[in-house]
Amino acid sequence: MKMKTALTIAGSDCSGGAGIQADLKTMTMNGVYAMSVITALTAQNTTGVKAIQESTPEFLKEQIDAVFEDIYPDAVKIGMVSSRELICVIADRLEHFGAKNVVVDPVMVATSGSSLMKNEAVQTLIDKLLPIATLVTPNIPEAEILSGILIKTKEDMVEAAIKIGDTYNCAVLVKGGHSVNDANDLLYAEGKMLWLEGKRIDNPNTHGTGCTLSSAIAANLAKGFSLYESVKRAKDYISGALSVMLDLGSGSGPMNHAFDLQGEYIKEVN
């Protein structure tokens, strides 16, 4: 049996709601074989990030090489990478292997507000990863950093998307969830602007939404959907995962990635 494959390069979230744990669940639920390369271990839960322990650049390279040399991924999602050295390794290896369908989620701050990236790493991400990206998926604060534009209105979102996309020659999905434009996102690709409307779901448990969206997009790109269709399907998936109102933890809790999982093997004792 042949199956499309996707790789997540990101940090681990021991509480399971974000990072590679969310990515693996999401990719699986979106119909691809999921693989992971771990950039960092984090001690975190729904209330915040307690500690971060990075992978070494050498070990990160070994992980990436091991995946690409054996099960070549049809898409790659890049999430939390906290240091300049690790970003350089990722960019070098992805270029070496000619990686395709690269989705960059520029994770700078966790849902809880905890910083996940060192300052010098931000510029390296801009210089090294955006030029090899198929799509970059910043939220409003991240889009402000990447574009240098303060975003307060829909028009600001448009200006920022154009600045990022034209400067780094990649498609951009500016996510409007930070109250600027409710749940409506802006996709700028190949000179065209598309608004993707979403329904605002009154659920405070949004831990890992960015990780989940970018992973779902990567999974759909791996399966051959167009960029627009991949984003649309990913938004529908995340809406479904939020709609079931999973409530775990005392902070901003995770969503139920497996909301649509039905079958013999999830039944509980009668």
C-alpha positions as CSV (number, residue, x, y, z in Angstrom):
1,M,0.0,0.0,0.0
2,K,1.4,3.4,-1.0
3,M,0.6,6.4,1.2
4,K,1.5,10.0,0.9
5,T,3.9,11.2,3.6
6,A,4.5,14.4,5.6
7,L,7.3,15.5,7.9
8,T,7.0,17.9,10.8
9,I,10.2,19.6,12.0
10,A,9.2,21.2,15.3
11,G,9.5,21.2,19.1
12,S,7.9,18.6,21.4
13,D,4.9,19.5,23.6
14,C,4.8,17.0,26.5
15,S,1.1,18.0,27.2
16,G,0.2,16.9,23.6
17,G,-1.7,19.9,22.4
18,A,0.8,21.6,20.2
19,G,4.2,21.0,18.6
20,I,5.0,17.6,17.0
21,Q,2.3,15.8,19.0
22,A,-0.4,18.0,17.5
23,D,1.3,17.8,14.1
24,L,1.4,13.9,14.1
25,K,-2.2,13.7,15.2
26,T,-3.3,16.2,12.6
27,M,-1.4,14.7,9.7
28,T,-2.7,11.2,10.6
29,M,-6.3,12.5,10.7
30,N,-5.7,14.2,7.3
31,G,-4.8,11.0,5.6
32,V,-1.0,11.0,5.4
33,Y,1.8,9.0,7.0
34,A,3.3,11.4,9.6
35,M,7.0,11.6,10.6
36,S,8.8,14.0,13.0
37,V,12.2,15.6,13.5
38,I,12.4,17.2,17.0
39,T,14.1,20.6,17.3
40,A,13.6,20.9,21.0
41,L,12.1,19.3,24.0
42,T,9.8,21.5,26.0
43,A,8.3,21.2,29.5
44,Q,4.9,22.8,28.9
45,N,1.2,22.5,29.6
46,T,-1.9,24.5,29.0
47,T,-0.7,27.3,31.3
48,G,2.7,28.0,29.8
49,V,6.2,26.8,28.9
50,K,8.4,25.9,31.9
51,A,11.6,24.9,30.1
52,I,13.2,24.3,26.7
53,Q,16.0,22.0,25.8
54,E,17.2,22.2,22.3
55,S,18.4,19.5,20.0
56,T,22.1,19.9,19.0
57,P,22.7,21.0,15.4
58,E,24.5,17.7,14.7
59,F,21.6,15.5,16.0
60,L,19.0,17.6,14.2
61,K,21.0,17.0,10.9
62,E,21.0,13.3,11.6
63,Q,17.3,13.2,12.2
64,I,16.5,15.0,8.9
65,D,18.9,12.9,6.9
66,A,17.5,9.7,8.3
67,V,14.0,10.6,7.2
68,F,14.8,11.9,3.7
69,E,17.2,9.1,2.9
70,D,14.6,6.4,3.5
71,I,11.0,7.8,3.4
72,Y,11.1,10.9,1.3
73,P,8.3,13.3,2.5
74,D,5.7,14.6,0.1
75,A,5.4,17.8,2.3
76,V,7.3,19.3,5.2
77,K,6.0,21.5,8.0
78,I,8.4,23.6,10.0
79,G,7.3,24.8,13.4
80,M,9.2,25.9,16.5
81,V,12.9,26.4,15.9
82,S,14.4,28.5,18.6
83,S,18.0,29.1,17.6
84,R,19.9,30.4,14.6
85,E,22.1,27.3,14.4
86,L,19.2,25.0,14.1
87,I,17.5,27.1,11.4
88,C,20.7,27.0,9.3
89,V,20.8,23.2,9.6
90,I,17.2,22.8,8.5
91,A,17.6,25.2,5.5
92,D,20.8,23.5,4.4
93,R,19.3,19.9,4.6
94,L,16.0,20.8,2.9
95,E,17.9,22.5,0.1
96,H,20.2,19.5,-0.2
97,F,17.3,17.0,-0.5
98,G,15.2,19.3,-2.7
99,A,12.3,19.3,-0.2
100,K,8.9,20.2,-1.7
101,N,5.7,21.6,-0.3
102,V,7.4,23.3,2.6
103,V,5.0,25.0,5.0
104,V,6.7,27.4,7.6
105,D,4.7,28.2,10.7
106,P,6.9,31.0,12.2
107,V,6.3,30.0,15.8
108,M,7.6,32.9,17.9
109,V,5.2,33.0,20.9
110,A,3.1,30.2,22.4
111,T,-0.7,30.6,22.8
112,S,0.0,31.1,26.5
113,G,2.2,34.1,25.7
114,S,5.6,32.4,26.4
115,S,8.4,33.3,24.0
116,L,9.7,30.4,22.0
117,M,12.4,32.0,19.9
118,K,15.6,33.8,20.6
119,N,15.8,37.3,19.0
120,E,18.7,36.4,16.6
121,A,16.8,33.4,15.4
122,V,14.0,35.5,14.0
123,Q,16.2,37.2,11.4
124,T,17.8,33.8,10.5
125,L,14.3,32.4,9.9
126,I,13.5,35.3,7.6
127,D,16.7,35.0,5.7
128,K,17.0,31.2,5.5
129,L,13.6,29.6,5.7
130,L,11.2,31.9,4.0
131,P,13.1,31.8,0.6
132,I,12.6,28.0,0.5
133,A,9.0,28.0,1.8
134,T,6.0,27.2,-0.3
135,L,3.8,28.9,2.3
136,V,4.4,30.8,5.5
137,T,1.5,31.0,8.0
138,P,2.0,33.9,10.4
139,N,-0.6,35.1,12.9
140,I,-1.0,38.9,13.3
141,P,1.9,39.4,15.8
142,E,4.2,37.2,13.7
143,A,3.2,39.0,10.4
144,E,4.0,42.3,12.0
145,I,7.5,41.1,12.8
146,L,8.1,39.5,9.4
147,S,6.7,42.6,7.5
148,G,7.7,45.4,9.8
149,I,4.1,46.7,9.5
150,L,1.7,47.4,12.4
151,I,-1.5,45.5,11.6
152,K,-4.7,47.0,12.9
153,T,-7.1,46.7,9.9
154,K,-7.9,44.4,7.0
155,E,-5.9,46.8,4.8
156,D,-2.9,46.4,7.0
157,M,-3.2,42.6,6.6
158,V,-3.1,43.0,2.8
159,E,-0.1,45.3,2.9
160,A,1.8,42.9,5.2
161,A,1.0,39.9,3.1
162,I,2.2,41.6,0.0
163,K,5.4,42.8,1.7
164,I,6.2,39.3,3.0
165,G,5.3,37.4,-0.2
166,D,7.0,39.7,-2.6
167,T,10.1,40.1,-0.5
168,Y,10.7,36.3,0.0
169,N,8.9,34.9,-3.0
170,C,6.6,32.6,-1.1
171,A,2.9,32.4,-0.6
172,V,1.6,33.9,2.7
173,L,-1.4,33.0,4.8
174,V,-2.0,35.8,7.3
175,K,-4.2,34.4,10.1
176,G,-6.8,36.9,11.3
177,G,-7.6,35.2,14.6
178,H,-6.0,37.9,16.7
179,S,-9.2,40.0,16.7
180,V,-8.2,42.1,13.6
181,N,-10.5,40.3,11.3
182,D,-12.2,37.6,13.4
183,A,-11.6,34.1,11.9
184,N,-11.0,35.3,8.4
185,D,-7.5,34.6,6.9
186,L,-5.8,36.2,3.9
187,L,-4.0,34.0,1.4
188,Y,-1.6,35.9,-0.9
189,A,-0.1,33.7,-3.6
190,E,1.3,34.3,-7.1
191,G,0.2,37.9,-7.0
192,K,-3.4,37.1,-6.1
193,M,-5.3,37.9,-2.9
194,L,-7.9,35.5,-1.5
195,W,-9.9,35.9,1.7
196,L,-10.8,32.7,3.4
197,E,-13.8,33.2,5.7
198,G,-14.0,31.2,8.8
199,K,-16.5,30.9,11.6
200,R,-15.5,32.2,14.9
201,I,-16.0,29.4,17.4
202,D,-16.5,30.5,21.0
203,N,-13.9,28.1,22.5
204,P,-11.2,29.4,24.8
205,N,-9.1,26.2,24.3
206,T,-6.9,27.2,21.4
207,H,-3.6,25.6,22.5
208,G,-1.8,24.5,19.3
209,T,-4.2,25.9,16.7
210,G,-1.3,27.3,14.7
211,C,0.6,24.0,14.7
212,T,-2.6,22.2,13.7
213,L,-3.5,24.5,10.8
214,S,0.0,24.4,9.3
215,S,0.2,20.6,9.6
216,A,-3.2,20.1,8.0
217,I,-2.2,22.4,5.1
218,A,1.0,20.3,4.7
219,A,-0.9,17.1,4.7
220,N,-3.3,18.3,2.0
221,L,-0.4,19.6,-0.1
222,A,1.2,16.2,0.2
223,K,-2.0,14.6,-1.2
224,G,-1.9,16.8,-4.2
225,F,-4.5,19.5,-3.4
226,S,-3.9,23.0,-4.6
227,L,-2.6,25.6,-2.2
228,Y,-6.1,27.2,-1.9
229,E,-7.9,23.9,-1.4
230,S,-5.2,22.8,1.1
231,V,-5.8,25.9,3.2
232,K,-9.6,25.7,2.9
233,R,-9.6,22.0,3.9
234,A,-7.3,22.7,6.8
235,K,-9.5,25.5,8.1
236,D,-12.5,23.2,7.9
237,Y,-10.6,20.6,9.9
238,I,-9.6,23.0,12.6
239,S,-13.1,24.3,12.9
240,G,-14.3,20.8,13.4
241,A,-11.7,20.1,16.0
242,L,-12.6,23.3,18.0
243,S,-16.3,22.7,17.6
244,V,-16.3,19.5,19.8
245,M,-15.3,21.7,22.8
246,L,-12.7,19.4,24.4
247,D,-11.9,20.8,27.8
248,L,-8.6,19.7,29.4
249,G,-6.2,21.5,31.6
250,S,-6.5,24.7,33.7
251,G,-5.2,27.1,31.0
252,S,-5.8,27.4,27.3
253,G,-6.5,23.7,26.6
254,P,-6.0,21.6,23.5
255,M,-8.5,20.7,20.9
256,N,-9.6,17.2,20.0
257,H,-7.5,16.4,16.9
258,A,-9.2,13.0,16.6
259,F,-12.8,14.4,16.6
260,D,-13.7,12.5,13.5
261,L,-12.1,9.2,14.4
262,Q,-14.7,6.5,14.4
263,G,-14.2,2.7,14.5
264,E,-13.9,-0.5,16.4
265,Y,-10.6,0.4,18.1
266,I,-11.8,3.5,20.0
267,K,-14.8,1.9,21.7
268,E,-14.8,1.8,25.4
269,V,-16.2,-0.9,27.6
270,N,-20.0,-1.0,27.6
